[in-house]
Amino acid sequence: MVLKDTGSDRRRFLGGLLATATVLPGGVLAQGFDPYTGQPLYGGPPTGGAPDLGAYQIDPTADTARNQSSFRARHWSEFYPSLGKGVILADVTSRAVHYWSGDGSISLVFPCSIPVTEDLTRRGETEIVRKAKNPPWTPTPSMREKDPDLPQRVEGGSPDNPLGPYGLYLSWPAYLIHGTHDTRKIGRKSSNGCYGLYNEHITRLYEMAEIGTQVTVF
């Protein structure tokens, strides 16, 4: 059954996110510094582990006590003349992914992780070209240059795989919207270019978003 999102539904959804936002434990010490931003990193991957595993960055300009997004109301018509097969807007500033179904009956917003630097942030129009359950992770050449101990490939479903249970591949090579097992990443600058969602959210989005869904990152 398809449910149409209403204003009250969205308020309940956002209210639930605020109520369940994770509070950073007091006294947590940084484990190092992000090579891109110079900001402290907390946690961290094991040697040879994916950069997206374990480590997260706290944005010094944001509320450091909560890993939540500051949602802005956006509408697909600001970017596209029609819904087509659907629209996804990845709002880097708000750290949120917005979705509209092709028939306009569903409108949802999810908090997300964003790239740690502007250099890793690709903006513009793209689309979903492939969907995968338990997507494998292959480190990019730039990742391997920074850490030669990274594996050649990590199969989907492995606890060492940073992509979570589902992946939506964009037409830009190596860029995805995917899940994550590390919920500390959500709402923070913590990715190498992709947009990570809570696993329950990517599961829902994966079921609804079709190949050919229009995507804009801004």
C-alpha positions as CSV (number, residue, x, y, z in Angstrom):
1,M,0.0,0.0,0.0
2,V,1.4,3.4,-1.0
3,L,0.9,6.1,1.6
4,K,0.9,9.8,0.6
5,D,3.1,11.9,2.8
6,T,1.3,14.8,4.6
7,G,2.5,17.8,6.6
8,S,1.7,16.0,9.9
9,D,3.6,12.9,8.7
10,R,6.7,15.0,8.0
11,R,6.5,16.7,11.4
12,R,6.2,13.4,13.2
13,F,9.1,12.0,11.1
14,L,11.4,15.0,11.9
15,G,10.2,15.0,15.5
16,G,11.2,11.4,15.8
17,L,14.6,12.2,14.4
18,L,15.1,14.9,16.9
19,A,14.0,12.8,19.7
20,T,16.4,10.0,18.8
21,A,19.4,12.1,17.9
22,T,22.6,10.7,19.2
23,V,24.4,12.7,21.9
24,L,28.2,12.7,21.8
25,P,29.5,11.2,25.0
26,G,31.3,13.7,27.2
27,G,35.1,13.3,27.4
28,V,35.5,11.5,24.1
29,L,39.1,12.1,22.8
30,A,40.0,12.6,19.2
31,Q,42.0,9.8,17.6
32,G,43.6,11.9,15.0
33,F,42.9,14.7,12.5
34,D,41.2,14.6,9.2
35,P,43.8,15.0,6.4
36,Y,41.3,17.1,4.3
37,T,39.8,19.5,6.9
38,G,42.3,19.5,9.8
39,Q,39.5,18.8,12.2
40,P,39.6,16.1,14.9
41,L,38.6,12.6,14.0
42,Y,36.8,10.3,16.5
43,G,37.0,6.6,16.3
44,G,38.8,5.2,13.3
45,P,39.1,2.2,11.0
46,P,41.6,-0.6,11.7
47,T,44.7,-0.8,9.5
48,G,43.6,-1.6,6.0
49,G,40.0,-0.9,6.8
50,A,37.7,1.3,4.8
51,P,38.1,5.0,5.5
52,D,34.3,5.2,6.0
53,L,34.4,2.7,8.8
54,G,34.6,3.8,12.4
55,A,35.8,7.4,11.9
56,Y,33.7,10.5,11.9
57,Q,34.2,14.2,12.0
58,I,32.4,16.8,14.1
59,D,31.7,20.0,12.2
60,P,32.9,22.8,14.5
61,T,30.3,25.2,13.0
62,A,27.4,22.9,13.9
63,D,25.8,21.7,17.1
64,T,28.5,19.2,18.2
65,A,26.2,17.4,20.6
66,R,23.9,16.0,17.9
67,N,24.3,14.2,14.6
68,Q,21.2,15.5,12.9
69,S,20.5,17.5,9.8
70,S,19.2,21.1,9.7
71,F,16.5,20.4,7.2
72,R,15.5,23.1,4.6
73,A,12.3,22.9,2.7
74,R,13.0,22.3,-0.9
75,H,10.8,21.2,-3.8
76,W,11.6,19.2,-6.9
77,S,10.1,21.9,-9.2
78,E,13.1,24.2,-8.3
79,F,15.3,21.8,-10.3
80,Y,13.2,19.9,-12.8
81,P,10.2,20.7,-15.1
82,S,8.6,17.3,-14.3
83,L,9.0,14.4,-11.9
84,G,9.7,11.8,-14.6
85,K,10.5,8.5,-12.8
86,G,11.1,10.4,-9.6
87,V,13.4,13.0,-8.1
88,I,16.1,12.9,-5.4
89,L,17.7,16.1,-4.1
90,A,20.9,15.7,-2.1
91,D,21.2,19.0,-0.1
92,V,24.8,19.2,1.1
93,T,24.1,22.3,3.3
94,S,21.2,20.6,5.1
95,R,22.8,17.2,5.0
96,A,19.6,15.7,3.8
97,V,18.3,13.6,0.9
98,H,14.8,14.5,-0.4
99,Y,12.8,12.0,-2.5
100,W,9.6,12.3,-4.6
101,S,8.0,9.4,-6.4
102,G,7.2,9.7,-10.1
103,D,3.5,10.0,-9.5
104,G,4.0,12.6,-6.7
105,S,2.2,10.5,-4.1
106,I,5.3,10.1,-1.9
107,S,7.6,12.8,-0.5
108,L,10.2,11.9,2.0
109,V,13.3,13.4,3.6
110,F,16.2,11.5,5.2
111,P,19.2,12.8,7.1
112,C,22.5,11.8,5.5
113,S,26.3,12.0,5.8
114,I,28.1,14.3,3.4
115,P,31.7,14.4,2.0
116,V,34.4,15.7,4.3
117,T,35.6,18.3,1.9
118,E,34.4,20.4,-1.0
119,D,37.1,18.7,-3.2
120,L,35.2,15.4,-2.7
121,T,31.8,17.0,-3.2
122,R,30.5,16.7,-6.8
123,R,27.5,18.9,-7.5
124,G,25.1,18.9,-10.4
125,E,22.6,16.7,-12.2
126,T,22.9,13.0,-12.5
127,E,20.5,10.0,-12.2
128,I,20.3,6.5,-10.7
129,V,21.7,4.0,-13.2
130,R,21.9,0.9,-11.1
131,K,20.6,-0.6,-7.8
132,A,22.4,-3.2,-5.8
133,K,21.6,-5.2,-2.6
134,N,24.7,-5.8,-0.5
135,P,26.9,-3.7,-2.9
136,P,30.6,-4.7,-2.9
137,W,33.1,-1.9,-2.0
138,T,36.2,-1.3,-4.1
139,P,38.6,1.4,-2.8
140,T,39.3,4.2,-5.4
141,P,42.9,4.8,-6.5
142,S,43.0,7.9,-4.4
143,M,42.0,5.9,-1.3
144,R,44.7,3.3,-2.1
145,E,47.3,6.0,-2.5
146,K,46.5,7.3,1.0
147,D,46.4,3.8,2.5
148,P,48.2,1.0,0.4
149,D,47.0,-1.6,3.0
150,L,43.4,-1.2,1.8
151,P,41.9,-4.5,0.4
152,Q,41.3,-4.7,-3.4
153,R,37.6,-5.4,-2.8
154,V,35.2,-6.1,0.1
155,E,32.2,-8.1,-0.7
156,G,28.7,-6.9,0.2
157,G,27.4,-8.0,3.6
158,S,30.8,-8.0,5.2
159,P,31.1,-6.0,8.4
160,D,34.1,-4.4,6.9
161,N,32.0,-3.0,4.0
162,P,31.1,0.7,4.5
163,L,28.2,0.7,2.0
164,G,25.5,-1.0,4.1
165,P,22.8,-3.2,2.8
166,Y,21.8,-1.3,-0.3
167,G,23.3,1.0,-2.9
168,L,21.9,3.4,-5.5
169,Y,24.6,4.0,-8.1
170,L,24.7,7.4,-9.8
171,S,25.9,8.0,-13.4
172,W,29.0,9.6,-11.9
173,P,31.5,6.7,-11.4
174,A,32.1,5.7,-7.8
175,Y,29.3,8.0,-6.4
176,L,26.4,6.3,-4.5
177,I,23.6,6.8,-2.1
178,H,24.0,3.9,0.3
179,G,23.5,2.7,3.8
180,T,26.0,2.6,6.7
181,H,26.6,0.5,9.8
182,D,28.2,3.4,11.6
183,T,25.3,5.7,12.6
184,R,27.7,8.3,14.0
185,K,28.4,9.3,10.4
186,I,24.8,10.5,9.7
187,G,24.5,14.3,9.7
188,R,28.3,14.8,9.6
189,K,31.1,15.4,7.2
190,S,32.2,11.8,7.1
191,S,32.2,10.4,3.6
192,N,34.6,10.2,0.7
193,G,32.1,11.6,-1.7
194,C,28.9,9.4,-1.3
195,Y,25.8,10.1,0.7
196,G,25.1,7.7,3.5
197,L,21.7,7.0,5.1
198,Y,20.6,5.0,8.1
199,N,20.1,1.4,7.0
200,E,16.4,1.5,7.6
201,H,16.1,4.6,5.4
202,I,18.2,3.3,2.5
203,T,16.1,0.1,2.6
204,R,13.0,2.2,2.2
205,L,14.5,4.4,-0.5
206,Y,15.9,1.4,-2.4
207,E,12.4,-0.1,-2.6
208,M,10.8,3.1,-4.0
209,A,13.5,4.7,-6.2
210,E,13.6,3.5,-9.8
211,I,16.5,3.3,-12.2
212,G,16.2,6.6,-14.1
213,T,15.3,8.6,-11.0
214,Q,16.6,12.2,-11.5
215,V,19.2,13.2,-8.9
216,T,20.6,16.7,-8.2
217,V,23.4,17.3,-5.7
218,F,23.5,21.0,-4.6
